[in-house]
Amino acid sequence: MSFAVAASAYDAFMGRFSGPLSRALVERLPIGPGQRAVDVGCGPGALTSLLVERLGAASVAAVDPSTSFVEALGSRLPGVDVRRGGAESLPWPDASFDLATANLVVNFMADPVAGLREMARVTRGGTVAATLWNLAPEHGPLGFFFAAVHDLDPQGPHEDHLPGARPGQLVQLFRDAGLADVTEEAVDLSVGFPSLEEWWHPFTLGVGPAGVYVASLDEAHREALMRRCGERLGVTGDGPVDVPVRARLVTARA
């Protein structure tokens, strides 16, 4: 995994999808006055900022293993209790929060069950919620990319090994962590771009497995991959591009 990148690079790469998903997430969660929330694997703060809008900075905490993301979030959202750390060992006492969220994080946890169990530990009888992209090629924001990679390079990287994003898998991880009243729903979004080039450019910024793979290619192979992605996305010429995405939202009672 390569998330040791500038927050601006992550914003350009995944923020264009995680922002709309974060808005959909807060609309579905029981968030009210007087509550405290923690955003686990907060990244540069797409979801954290919306929690601050609902609850105020003093009632929101966040944690991420990336130093650059923690520094960016601390600058963007002063007053938030933001710390560097992993989901598997959260730096707060038991029952510190009413809501714990993990937006597009569980499949990158070193131990997803341990991470979810920690989220439940710091939540006092409230809600634990997590989202993951559906990894089917036609539904994930990177699905078209990895399908195009395998069209051209059958030995290239893929997402199939990541836990939890296919129907039922994230639910099972929640249950394995001992959570109760587990429910799952699909969240469908569509994200548009004015051109194929604007959709493609963030893949060249070195973010995550996709960015690392693109960085390993020479210019001719990068161009061929971009064009193959366009074909899979149904783009004529250089755009526009409309990317349908589906996320899985799982919630439970801690």
Contacts in CASP RR format, 6 or more apart in sequence:
PFRMAT RR
TARGET T0000
AUTHOR 0000-0000-0000
METHOD contacts of the structure
MODEL  1
MSFAVAASAYDAFMGRFSGPLSRALVERLPIGPGQRAVDVGCGPGALTSL
LVERLGAASVAAVDPSTSFVEALGSRLPGVDVRRGGAESLPWPDASFDLA
TANLVVNFMADPVAGLREMARVTRGGTVAATLWNLAPEHGPLGFFFAAVH
DLDPQGPHEDHLPGARPGQLVQLFRDAGLADVTEEAVDLSVGFPSLEEWW
HPFTLGVGPAGVYVASLDEAHREALMRRCGERLGVTGDGPVDVPVRARLV
TARA
1 108 0 8 1.000
1 208 0 8 1.000
1 209 0 8 1.000
2 206 0 8 1.000
2 207 0 8 1.000
2 208 0 8 1.000
2 209 0 8 1.000
2 211 0 8 1.000
2 212 0 8 1.000
3 10 0 8 1.000
3 43 0 8 1.000
3 65 0 8 1.000
3 66 0 8 1.000
3 69 0 8 1.000
3 108 0 8 1.000
3 207 0 8 1.000
3 208 0 8 1.000
4 66 0 8 1.000
4 67 0 8 1.000
4 68 0 8 1.000
5 68 0 8 1.000
5 205 0 8 1.000
5 206 0 8 1.000
5 207 0 8 1.000
5 208 0 8 1.000
6 68 0 8 1.000
6 72 0 8 1.000
7 43 0 8 1.000
7 44 0 8 1.000
7 68 0 8 1.000
7 69 0 8 1.000
7 71 0 8 1.000
7 72 0 8 1.000
7 73 0 8 1.000
9 202 0 8 1.000
9 205 0 8 1.000
9 206 0 8 1.000
9 207 0 8 1.000
10 43 0 8 1.000
10 44 0 8 1.000
10 69 0 8 1.000
10 207 0 8 1.000
11 44 0 8 1.000
12 201 0 8 1.000
12 202 0 8 1.000
12 205 0 8 1.000
13 202 0 8 1.000
13 203 0 8 1.000
13 205 0 8 1.000
13 206 0 8 1.000
13 207 0 8 1.000
13 208 0 8 1.000
13 211 0 8 1.000
14 104 0 8 1.000
14 141 0 8 1.000
14 207 0 8 1.000
15 44 0 8 1.000
15 46 0 8 1.000
16 191 0 8 1.000
16 193 0 8 1.000
16 202 0 8 1.000
17 133 0 8 1.000
17 141 0 8 1.000
17 189 0 8 1.000
17 191 0 8 1.000
17 243 0 8 1.000
17 245 0 8 1.000
18 46 0 8 1.000
18 47 0 8 1.000
18 103 0 8 1.000
18 104 0 8 1.000
19 46 0 8 1.000
19 47 0 8 1.000
20 189 0 8 1.000
20 191 0 8 1.000
21 103 0 8 1.000
21 104 0 8 1.000
21 131 0 8 1.000
21 187 0 8 1.000
21 189 0 8 1.000
21 245 0 8 1.000
21 247 0 8 1.000
22 46 0 8 1.000
22 47 0 8 1.000
22 50 0 8 1.000
22 103 0 8 1.000
23 50 0 8 1.000
24 187 0 8 1.000
24 189 0 8 1.000
24 247 0 8 1.000
25 47 0 8 1.000
25 50 0 8 1.000
25 101 0 8 1.000
25 103 0 8 1.000
25 129 0 8 1.000
25 131 0 8 1.000
25 187 0 8 1.000
25 249 0 8 1.000
26 47 0 8 1.000
26 50 0 8 1.000
26 51 0 8 1.000
26 54 0 8 1.000
28 185 0 8 1.000
28 187 0 8 1.000
28 249 0 8 1.000
28 251 0 8 1.000
29 99 0 8 1.000
29 101 0 8 1.000
29 127 0 8 1.000
29 129 0 8 1.000
29 251 0 8 1.000
30 99 0 8 1.000
30 127 0 8 1.000
31 37 0 8 1.000
31 51 0 8 1.000
31 54 0 8 1.000
31 55 0 8 1.000
31 99 0 8 1.000
32 54 0 8 1.000
32 55 0 8 1.000
33 55 0 8 1.000
34 55 0 8 1.000
34 59 0 8 1.000
34 98 0 8 1.000
35 55 0 8 1.000
35 59 0 8 1.000
35 97 0 8 1.000
35 98 0 8 1.000
35 99 0 8 1.000
36 55 0 8 1.000
36 59 0 8 1.000
36 60 0 8 1.000
36 61 0 8 1.000
36 96 0 8 1.000
36 97 0 8 1.000
36 98 0 8 1.000
36 99 0 8 1.000
37 51 0 8 1.000
37 55 0 8 1.000
37 59 0 8 1.000
37 60 0 8 1.000
37 61 0 8 1.000
37 97 0 8 1.000
37 98 0 8 1.000
37 99 0 8 1.000
37 100 0 8 1.000
37 101 0 8 1.000
38 60 0 8 1.000
38 61 0 8 1.000
38 62 0 8 1.000
38 63 0 8 1.000
38 90 0 8 1.000
38 92 0 8 1.000
38 96 0 8 1.000
38 97 0 8 1.000
38 99 0 8 1.000
38 100 0 8 1.000
38 101 0 8 1.000
38 119 0 8 1.000
38 122 0 8 1.000
38 123 0 8 1.000
39 45 0 8 1.000
39 47 0 8 1.000
39 48 0 8 1.000
39 51 0 8 1.000
39 60 0 8 1.000
39 61 0 8 1.000
39 62 0 8 1.000
39 63 0 8 1.000
39 101 0 8 1.000
39 102 0 8 1.000
39 103 0 8 1.000
40 62 0 8 1.000
40 63 0 8 1.000
40 86 0 8 1.000
40 87 0 8 1.000
40 90 0 8 1.000
40 100 0 8 1.000
40 101 0 8 1.000
40 102 0 8 1.000
40 105 0 8 1.000
40 115 0 8 1.000
40 118 0 8 1.000
40 119 0 8 1.000
41 62 0 8 1.000
41 63 0 8 1.000
41 64 0 8 1.000
41 65 0 8 1.000
41 86 0 8 1.000
41 87 0 8 1.000
41 102 0 8 1.000
41 103 0 8 1.000
41 105 0 8 1.000
42 48 0 8 1.000
42 62 0 8 1.000
42 63 0 8 1.000
42 64 0 8 1.000
42 69 0 8 1.000
42 73 0 8 1.000
42 82 0 8 1.000
43 62 0 8 1.000
43 64 0 8 1.000
43 66 0 8 1.000
43 69 0 8 1.000
43 73 0 8 1.000
44 69 0 8 1.000
44 72 0 8 1.000
44 73 0 8 1.000
44 76 0 8 1.000
45 62 0 8 1.000
45 69 0 8 1.000
45 72 0 8 1.000
45 73 0 8 1.000
45 76 0 8 1.000
45 77 0 8 1.000
46 103 0 8 1.000
47 101 0 8 1.000
47 103 0 8 1.000
48 60 0 8 1.000
48 62 0 8 1.000
48 73 0 8 1.000
48 77 0 8 1.000
48 80 0 8 1.000
48 82 0 8 1.000
49 76 0 8 1.000
49 77 0 8 1.000
51 60 0 8 1.000
51 99 0 8 1.000
51 101 0 8 1.000
52 60 0 8 1.000
52 77 0 8 1.000
52 80 0 8 1.000
57 77 0 8 1.000
57 78 0 8 1.000
57 79 0 8 1.000
57 80 0 8 1.000
58 79 0 8 1.000
60 77 0 8 1.000
60 80 0 8 1.000
60 81 0 8 1.000
61 80 0 8 1.000
61 81 0 8 1.000
61 82 0 8 1.000
61 83 0 8 1.000
61 92 0 8 1.000
61 96 0 8 1.000
61 97 0 8 1.000
62 73 0 8 1.000
62 77 0 8 1.000
62 80 0 8 1.000
62 81 0 8 1.000
62 82 0 8 1.000
62 83 0 8 1.000
63 82 0 8 1.000
63 83 0 8 1.000
63 84 0 8 1.000
63 85 0 8 1.000
63 86 0 8 1.000
63 87 0 8 1.000
63 90 0 8 1.000
63 91 0 8 1.000
64 70 0 8 1.000
64 73 0 8 1.000
64 82 0 8 1.000
64 84 0 8 1.000
64 85 0 8 1.000
64 86 0 8 1.000
65 84 0 8 1.000
65 85 0 8 1.000
65 86 0 8 1.000
66 84 0 8 1.000
67 84 0 8 1.000
70 82 0 8 1.000
70 83 0 8 1.000
70 84 0 8 1.000
73 80 0 8 1.000
73 82 0 8 1.000
74 80 0 8 1.000
74 82 0 8 1.000
83 91 0 8 1.000
85 91 0 8 1.000
86 109 0 8 1.000
86 110 0 8 1.000
87 102 0 8 1.000
87 105 0 8 1.000
87 109 0 8 1.000
87 114 0 8 1.000
87 115 0 8 1.000
87 116 0 8 1.000
87 118 0 8 1.000
87 119 0 8 1.000
88 109 0 8 1.000
88 110 0 8 1.000
88 111 0 8 1.000
88 114 0 8 1.000
88 115 0 8 1.000
88 118 0 8 1.000
89 118 0 8 1.000
90 115 0 8 1.000
90 118 0 8 1.000
90 119 0 8 1.000
90 121 0 8 1.000
90 122 0 8 1.000
92 122 0 8 1.000
93 122 0 8 1.000
94 121 0 8 1.000
94 122 0 8 1.000
94 124 0 8 1.000
95 122 0 8 1.000
95 123 0 8 1.000
95 124 0 8 1.000
95 125 0 8 1.000
96 122 0 8 1.000
96 123 0 8 1.000
96 124 0 8 1.000
97 122 0 8 1.000
97 123 0 8 1.000
97 124 0 8 1.000
98 123 0 8 1.000
98 124 0 8 1.000
98 125 0 8 1.000
98 126 0 8 1.000
98 127 0 8 1.000
99 123 0 8 1.000
99 126 0 8 1.000
99 127 0 8 1.000
99 128 0 8 1.000
99 129 0 8 1.000
100 119 0 8 1.000
100 120 0 8 1.000
100 122 0 8 1.000
100 123 0 8 1.000
100 127 0 8 1.000
100 128 0 8 1.000
100 129 0 8 1.000
100 254 0 8 1.000
101 128 0 8 1.000
101 129 0 8 1.000
101 130 0 8 1.000
102 116 0 8 1.000
102 119 0 8 1.000
102 129 0 8 1.000
102 130 0 8 1.000
102 131 0 8 1.000
103 130 0 8 1.000
103 131 0 8 1.000
104 131 0 8 1.000
104 132 0 8 1.000
104 133 0 8 1.000
104 247 0 8 1.000
105 130 0 8 1.000
106 112 0 8 1.000
106 115 0 8 1.000
106 116 0 8 1.000
106 130 0 8 1.000
106 132 0 8 1.000
106 163 0 8 1.000
106 164 0 8 1.000
106 170 0 8 1.000
106 173 0 8 1.000
107 132 0 8 1.000
107 162 0 8 1.000
107 163 0 8 1.000
107 164 0 8 1.000
107 165 0 8 1.000
108 162 0 8 1.000
109 115 0 8 1.000
112 163 0 8 1.000
112 164 0 8 1.000
112 173 0 8 1.000
113 173 0 8 1.000
113 176 0 8 1.000
113 177 0 8 1.000
114 177 0 8 1.000
115 177 0 8 1.000
116 128 0 8 1.000
116 130 0 8 1.000
116 173 0 8 1.000
116 174 0 8 1.000
116 176 0 8 1.000
116 177 0 8 1.000
116 179 0 8 1.000
117 177 0 8 1.000
117 178 0 8 1.000
119 128 0 8 1.000
119 130 0 8 1.000
119 254 0 8 1.000
120 128 0 8 1.000
120 177 0 8 1.000
120 178 0 8 1.000
120 179 0 8 1.000
120 252 0 8 1.000
120 254 0 8 1.000
121 254 0 8 1.000
123 254 0 8 1.000
124 254 0 8 1.000
125 253 0 8 1.000
125 254 0 8 1.000
126 253 0 8 1.000
126 254 0 8 1.000
127 251 0 8 1.000
127 252 0 8 1.000
127 253 0 8 1.000
127 254 0 8 1.000
128 174 0 8 1.000
128 179 0 8 1.000
128 251 0 8 1.000
128 252 0 8 1.000
128 253 0 8 1.000
128 254 0 8 1.000
129 249 0 8 1.000
129 250 0 8 1.000
129 251 0 8 1.000
129 252 0 8 1.000
130 170 0 8 1.000
130 174 0 8 1.000
130 249 0 8 1.000
130 250 0 8 1.000
131 187 0 8 1.000
131 247 0 8 1.000
131 248 0 8 1.000
131 249 0 8 1.000
131 250 0 8 1.000
132 164 0 8 1.000
132 165 0 8 1.000
132 170 0 8 1.000
132 247 0 8 1.000
132 248 0 8 1.000
133 139 0 8 1.000
133 140 0 8 1.000
133 141 0 8 1.000
133 142 0 8 1.000
133 165 0 8 1.000
133 245 0 8 1.000
133 246 0 8 1.000
133 247 0 8 1.000
133 248 0 8 1.000
134 140 0 8 1.000
134 165 0 8 1.000
134 166 0 8 1.000
134 167 0 8 1.000
134 186 0 8 1.000
134 245 0 8 1.000
134 246 0 8 1.000
134 247 0 8 1.000
134 248 0 8 1.000
135 143 0 8 1.000
135 159 0 8 1.000
135 160 0 8 1.000
135 162 0 8 1.000
135 165 0 8 1.000
135 166 0 8 1.000
136 143 0 8 1.000
136 166 0 8 1.000
136 246 0 8 1.000
137 143 0 8 1.000
137 144 0 8 1.000
137 146 0 8 1.000
137 147 0 8 1.000
137 232 0 8 1.000
138 144 0 8 1.000
138 244 0 8 1.000
139 244 0 8 1.000
139 245 0 8 1.000
139 246 0 8 1.000
140 245 0 8 1.000
140 246 0 8 1.000
141 191 0 8 1.000
141 243 0 8 1.000
141 245 0 8 1.000
142 159 0 8 1.000
142 210 0 8 1.000
143 159 0 8 1.000
144 229 0 8 1.000
144 230 0 8 1.000
144 232 0 8 1.000
144 233 0 8 1.000
144 243 0 8 1.000
145 203 0 8 1.000
145 210 0 8 1.000
145 229 0 8 1.000
146 157 0 8 1.000
146 158 0 8 1.000
146 159 0 8 1.000
146 210 0 8 1.000
147 232 0 8 1.000
148 225 0 8 1.000
148 228 0 8 1.000
148 229 0 8 1.000
148 230 0 8 1.000
148 231 0 8 1.000
148 232 0 8 1.000
149 156 0 8 1.000
149 157 0 8 1.000
149 158 0 8 1.000
149 213 0 8 1.000
149 225 0 8 1.000
150 156 0 8 1.000
150 158 0 8 1.000
151 228 0 8 1.000
151 232 0 8 1.000
152 221 0 8 1.000
152 224 0 8 1.000
152 225 0 8 1.000
152 228 0 8 1.000
156 213 0 8 1.000
157 209 0 8 1.000
157 210 0 8 1.000
157 213 0 8 1.000
159 165 0 8 1.000
159 209 0 8 1.000
163 169 0 8 1.000
163 173 0 8 1.000
164 170 0 8 1.000
164 172 0 8 1.000
164 173 0 8 1.000
164 248 0 8 1.000
165 248 0 8 1.000
167 184 0 8 1.000
167 248 0 8 1.000
168 184 0 8 1.000
168 248 0 8 1.000
170 184 0 8 1.000
170 248 0 8 1.000
170 250 0 8 1.000
171 182 0 8 1.000
171 184 0 8 1.000
171 250 0 8 1.000
174 182 0 8 1.000
174 250 0 8 1.000
174 252 0 8 1.000
175 182 0 8 1.000
179 252 0 8 1.000
179 253 0 8 1.000
179 254 0 8 1.000
180 252 0 8 1.000
180 253 0 8 1.000
181 252 0 8 1.000
181 253 0 8 1.000
182 250 0 8 1.000
182 251 0 8 1.000
182 252 0 8 1.000
183 250 0 8 1.000
183 251 0 8 1.000
183 252 0 8 1.000
184 248 0 8 1.000
184 249 0 8 1.000
184 250 0 8 1.000
185 248 0 8 1.000
185 249 0 8 1.000
186 246 0 8 1.000
186 247 0 8 1.000
186 248 0 8 1.000
186 249 0 8 1.000
187 246 0 8 1.000
187 247 0 8 1.000
187 248 0 8 1.000
187 249 0 8 1.000
188 244 0 8 1.000
188 245 0 8 1.000
188 246 0 8 1.000
189 244 0 8 1.000
189 245 0 8 1.000
189 246 0 8 1.000
189 247 0 8 1.000
190 242 0 8 1.000
190 243 0 8 1.000
190 244 0 8 1.000
190 245 0 8 1.000
191 242 0 8 1.000
191 243 0 8 1.000
191 245 0 8 1.000
192 240 0 8 1.000
192 241 0 8 1.000
192 242 0 8 1.000
192 243 0 8 1.000
193 199 0 8 1.000
193 239 0 8 1.000
193 240 0 8 1.000
193 241 0 8 1.000
193 242 0 8 1.000
193 243 0 8 1.000
194 239 0 8 1.000
194 240 0 8 1.000
194 241 0 8 1.000
195 238 0 8 1.000
195 239 0 8 1.000
195 240 0 8 1.000
195 241 0 8 1.000
196 226 0 8 1.000
196 229 0 8 1.000
196 230 0 8 1.000
196 233 0 8 1.000
196 235 0 8 1.000
196 237 0 8 1.000
196 238 0 8 1.000
196 239 0 8 1.000
196 241 0 8 1.000
197 226 0 8 1.000
197 238 0 8 1.000
198 241 0 8 1.000
199 229 0 8 1.000
199 233 0 8 1.000
199 241 0 8 1.000
199 243 0 8 1.000
200 226 0 8 1.000
200 229 0 8 1.000
203 210 0 8 1.000
203 211 0 8 1.000
203 214 0 8 1.000
203 226 0 8 1.000
204 211 0 8 1.000
204 214 0 8 1.000
204 215 0 8 1.000
204 222 0 8 1.000
205 211 0 8 1.000
206 212 0 8 1.000
206 214 0 8 1.000
206 215 0 8 1.000
214 222 0 8 1.000
214 225 0 8 1.000
217 225 0 8 1.000
230 241 0 8 1.000
233 241 0 8 1.000
233 242 0 8 1.000
233 243 0 8 1.000
235 241 0 8 1.000
END
